[in-house]
Amino acid sequence: MAAGSSSRLGRPKQLLDYKGKTLLQTVIYEALKTDHKPVIVVLGAHAQEIAALHKHNQINIVINKNWKNGIASSIVAGVSTMIKLHNEIESIIIVVADQVFIKKSNFNNLIKKQKETGKNIIASAYDGTIGTPVLFKKDYFQALLSLKGTEGAKNILKQSAQDLETVFFEQGGIDIDTETDYNNLISQQ
């Protein structure tokens, strides 16, 4: 998910440089290191500018024209595209573009935990909360396609606690929303 306008930052956070890559490139490259494809990138605000810098033959870029309606519209755009392109798909992992410390292992840990537990939702746990990246088995695709507004999938996680497991994501709580967040990140390089 990379469709937001980065209003608190004042410029597209997807394009911020960290260690020679944009934040979005970091997430894309780590996803591509896994054995699990396809990778779909959902863009919205600043879509043309961001897409121009992130062309890759192993990703599908989807432009969410309704991005102003909130993250739910981007989830719907991504899930519906995934189903359209790969109707045999069994599970998806939703990731956001500004979790700069994501690694291939985060994706693989979600998949491994799902296989071990048989649960249909595997979320990342960090800083006393659960969230992205999060794996959903196809039992939840319809719920994801029904999302509206700015909530994202958090309510699905809350309502499905009996069908949910978590994996720890050590630096998962570090995301970039403001110039201060970005400056703090850069100062730690």
PLY file of the C-alpha trace (Angstrom):
ply
format ascii 1.0
element vertex 189
property float x
property float y
property float z
element edge 188
property int vertex1
property int vertex2
end_header
0.00 0.00 0.00
1.59 3.23 -1.17
-1.37 5.40 -2.14
-1.46 8.01 0.61
-0.67 11.68 0.14
1.81 11.93 3.04
-0.04 15.04 4.21
1.78 15.23 7.56
5.13 15.02 5.81
4.31 17.47 3.03
5.95 15.40 0.28
5.61 11.82 -0.96
7.15 9.61 1.70
7.26 6.75 -0.78
10.11 8.65 -2.49
12.20 9.41 0.60
15.74 8.11 0.31
17.06 5.66 2.86
20.38 3.95 2.28
20.29 4.66 -1.45
16.75 3.43 -2.09
13.33 4.98 -1.77
11.18 3.73 1.10
8.91 2.05 -1.44
11.86 0.37 -3.21
12.96 -1.07 0.13
9.57 -2.74 0.64
9.32 -3.91 -2.99
12.82 -5.40 -3.04
12.31 -7.29 0.22
8.99 -8.68 -1.06
10.64 -9.75 -4.32
13.35 -11.64 -2.40
10.71 -14.12 -1.21
9.47 -17.07 -3.22
5.95 -15.67 -3.08
4.64 -13.70 -6.02
3.06 -11.66 -7.47
3.80 -8.30 -5.91
1.17 -5.61 -6.44
1.89 -1.98 -5.57
-1.14 0.25 -5.01
-0.51 3.92 -5.75
-2.80 6.93 -5.49
-1.50 10.39 -4.65
1.51 11.35 -6.78
0.97 8.08 -8.70
2.71 9.08 -11.93
5.79 10.43 -10.18
6.09 7.40 -7.91
5.37 4.87 -10.67
8.04 6.40 -12.91
10.71 5.63 -10.30
9.47 2.15 -9.44
9.09 0.34 -12.74
10.02 -3.30 -12.36
9.04 -6.27 -14.50
8.17 -8.37 -11.44
5.59 -6.00 -9.94
2.14 -4.88 -10.98
1.30 -1.26 -10.28
-2.34 -0.43 -9.63
-3.52 3.16 -9.53
-6.28 3.70 -6.98
-8.20 6.69 -8.29
-10.26 6.69 -5.06
-7.25 6.99 -2.73
-8.74 10.12 -1.09
-11.48 7.90 0.34
-8.96 6.26 2.68
-6.78 3.18 2.95
-9.75 0.84 2.59
-10.10 1.84 -1.05
-6.44 0.97 -1.63
-6.84 -2.43 0.05
-9.89 -3.09 -2.14
-7.97 -2.02 -5.26
-5.04 -4.30 -4.42
-7.07 -7.34 -3.38
-9.45 -7.10 -6.33
-6.53 -6.79 -8.75
-4.77 -9.75 -7.15
-7.90 -11.90 -7.48
-8.44 -10.76 -11.08
-4.88 -11.57 -12.11
-4.51 -14.75 -10.02
-7.91 -16.18 -9.09
-6.21 -19.29 -7.62
-4.44 -17.19 -4.98
-4.72 -18.68 -1.48
-3.42 -15.81 0.65
-2.16 -12.25 0.47
0.13 -10.14 2.58
-0.71 -6.47 3.02
2.28 -4.22 3.60
2.67 -0.45 3.84
5.36 1.54 2.08
6.91 3.25 5.08
7.98 0.37 7.32
11.60 0.92 6.40
12.97 -1.98 8.46
10.96 -4.69 6.72
12.96 -7.70 5.58
12.34 -10.83 3.56
12.19 -12.68 6.88
9.11 -10.68 7.95
7.18 -12.05 4.98
8.51 -15.57 5.46
7.72 -15.53 9.20
4.08 -14.73 8.45
3.83 -17.62 6.00
5.63 -20.04 8.32
3.37 -19.12 11.27
0.27 -19.62 9.11
1.42 -23.09 8.09
2.27 -23.99 11.70
-0.98 -22.76 13.23
-3.54 -23.10 10.44
-4.89 -19.69 11.40
-6.30 -17.56 8.59
-4.82 -14.24 9.73
-1.22 -13.72 10.78
-0.37 -10.16 11.84
2.86 -8.51 12.88
3.20 -7.52 16.54
5.17 -4.48 17.68
4.98 -1.66 20.20
1.96 -3.14 21.99
-0.18 -3.39 18.85
-0.70 -5.62 15.84
-0.70 -4.58 12.22
1.17 -4.74 8.94
2.56 -6.67 7.38
-0.41 -8.98 7.79
-1.29 -12.19 5.99
-4.90 -13.00 5.13
-6.02 -16.36 3.79
-8.74 -16.32 1.15
-11.45 -16.86 3.78
-11.05 -13.12 4.48
-10.83 -11.79 0.93
-14.52 -10.85 0.90
-14.16 -8.98 4.20
-11.19 -7.08 2.76
-13.16 -6.25 -0.39
-15.97 -4.87 1.80
-13.78 -2.37 3.68
-14.71 1.31 3.54
-13.16 4.55 4.73
-9.98 5.16 6.67
-9.99 2.14 9.00
-7.98 -0.29 6.97
-8.16 -3.91 8.07
-7.75 -3.30 11.83
-11.43 -4.13 12.53
-11.07 -7.47 10.76
-8.18 -8.27 13.10
-10.23 -7.27 16.16
-13.31 -9.22 15.08
-11.34 -12.35 14.21
-9.15 -12.78 17.28
-9.91 -16.53 17.43
-8.54 -16.96 13.90
-5.47 -14.75 14.36
-1.86 -15.37 15.35
1.04 -12.93 15.47
4.73 -12.83 14.73
7.07 -10.31 16.31
8.44 -7.56 14.03
11.19 -5.93 16.09
11.20 -2.53 14.38
7.70 -2.68 12.93
6.54 0.35 14.86
9.01 2.61 13.10
7.30 4.27 10.20
7.69 7.66 8.59
4.82 10.11 8.95
6.55 13.44 9.62
9.76 15.27 8.79
10.89 14.60 12.38
10.36 10.84 11.86
12.47 10.99 8.70
15.22 13.08 10.32
15.37 10.63 13.22
15.68 7.75 10.77
18.47 9.43 8.81
20.39 10.37 11.96
20.51 6.69 12.96
22.15 5.51 9.70
0 1
1 2
2 3
3 4
4 5
5 6
6 7
7 8
8 9
9 10
10 11
11 12
12 13
13 14
14 15
15 16
16 17
17 18
18 19
19 20
20 21
21 22
22 23
23 24
24 25
25 26
26 27
27 28
28 29
29 30
30 31
31 32
32 33
33 34
34 35
35 36
36 37
37 38
38 39
39 40
40 41
41 42
42 43
43 44
44 45
45 46
46 47
47 48
48 49
49 50
50 51
51 52
52 53
53 54
54 55
55 56
56 57
57 58
58 59
59 60
60 61
61 62
62 63
63 64
64 65
65 66
66 67
67 68
68 69
69 70
70 71
71 72
72 73
73 74
74 75
75 76
76 77
77 78
78 79
79 80
80 81
81 82
82 83
83 84
84 85
85 86
86 87
87 88
88 89
89 90
90 91
91 92
92 93
93 94
94 95
95 96
96 97
97 98
98 99
99 100
100 101
101 102
102 103
103 104
104 105
105 106
106 107
107 108
108 109
109 110
110 111
111 112
112 113
113 114
114 115
115 116
116 117
117 118
118 119
119 120
120 121
121 122
122 123
123 124
124 125
125 126
126 127
127 128
128 129
129 130
130 131
131 132
132 133
133 134
134 135
135 136
136 137
137 138
138 139
139 140
140 141
141 142
142 143
143 144
144 145
145 146
146 147
147 148
148 149
149 150
150 151
151 152
152 153
153 154
154 155
155 156
156 157
157 158
158 159
159 160
160 161
161 162
162 163
163 164
164 165
165 166
166 167
167 168
168 169
169 170
170 171
171 172
172 173
173 174
174 175
175 176
176 177
177 178
178 179
179 180
180 181
181 182
182 183
183 184
184 185
185 186
186 187
187 188
